[in-house]
């Protein structure tokens, strides 16, 4: 189960790549919120120029809410909060 403080990623629906990575900042019974911290710059076409860079920063690095009952949520846990990790 996804909890506050977990480090998570949004997966591409068909390819095994991370689209965005972030921290869970709120967790309720049926929802959780992620503050996105980074994104896959190649996938989001940041190489195309400054306009993409600004749009990506403004619209991809937001706080998003997800419903736990949605089977199509493509969020995976990279690191559980409170667990010992190396690195």
CORZI-V648488 format. One record per residue. N is the residue number from 1. PSI is psi in radians with two decimals (none if undefined). D_FIRST is the distance of its C-alpha to the first C-alpha in Angstrom with 1 decimal. Layout:
N_PSI_D_FIRST ; N_PSI_D_FIRST
This chain:
1_2.43_0.0 ; 2_2.26_3.8 ; 3_2.94_6.4 ; 4_2.36_10.1 ; 5_-0.19_11.9 ; 6_2.47_9.7 ; 7_2.09_12.3 ; 8_2.93_11.6 ; 9_2.61_14.1 ; 10_2.17_15.3 ; 11_2.61_16.8 ; 12_2.42_20.2 ; 13_-0.38_20.1 ; 14_-0.49_22.9 ; 15_2.66_23.3 ; 16_1.20_21.1 ; 17_2.66_21.4 ; 18_2.27_19.3 ; 19_-0.71_20.6 ; 20_2.70_19.1 ; 21_2.50_17.1 ; 22_-3.08_15.9 ; 23_2.46_14.0 ; 24_2.10_11.5 ; 25_-0.18_14.1 ; 26_2.48_12.9 ; 27_2.12_10.0 ; 28_-3.11_11.1 ; 29_-0.83_10.5 ; 30_0.04_10.9 ; 31_2.86_11.0 ; 32_2.70_10.2 ; 33_2.44_13.1 ; 34_2.27_13.9 ; 35_1.92_17.2 ; 36_2.33_18.5 ; 37_-0.52_20.6 ; 38_2.84_22.1 ; 39_2.82_23.0 ; 40_1.80_24.7 ; 41_-0.53_28.3 ; 42_-0.82_29.8 ; 43_-0.71_27.8 ; 44_0.29_28.4 ; 45_0.60_32.1 ; 46_-0.41_32.6 ; 47_-0.23_35.5 ; 48_-0.28_37.4 ; 49_-3.12_38.3 ; 50_-0.57_37.8 ; 51_-0.76_37.1 ; 52_-0.69_33.9 ; 53_-0.80_32.9 ; 54_-0.77_33.3 ; 55_-0.75_31.6 ; 56_-0.81_28.6 ; 57_-0.71_28.3 ; 58_-0.69_28.8 ; 59_-0.34_26.5 ; 60_-0.55_23.8 ; 61_1.08_22.9 ; 62_3.14_21.9 ; 63_2.20_19.1 ; 64_2.53_17.3 ; 65_2.44_15.2 ; 66_2.45_12.8 ; 67_2.21_12.3 ; 68_-0.42_9.1 ; 69_-0.12_11.8 ; 70_1.95_13.5 ; 71_-0.26_13.5 ; 72_0.06_15.4 ; 73_2.22_13.0 ; 74_0.73_13.6 ; 75_2.31_11.1 ; 76_2.55_10.1 ; 77_2.18_8.9 ; 78_-0.63_12.3 ; 79_2.24_11.9 ; 80_2.41_9.6 ; 81_2.40_11.3 ; 82_-0.11_13.6 ; 83_2.55_13.9 ; 84_2.25_17.4 ; 85_2.68_18.2 ; 86_2.40_21.6 ; 87_none_23.3
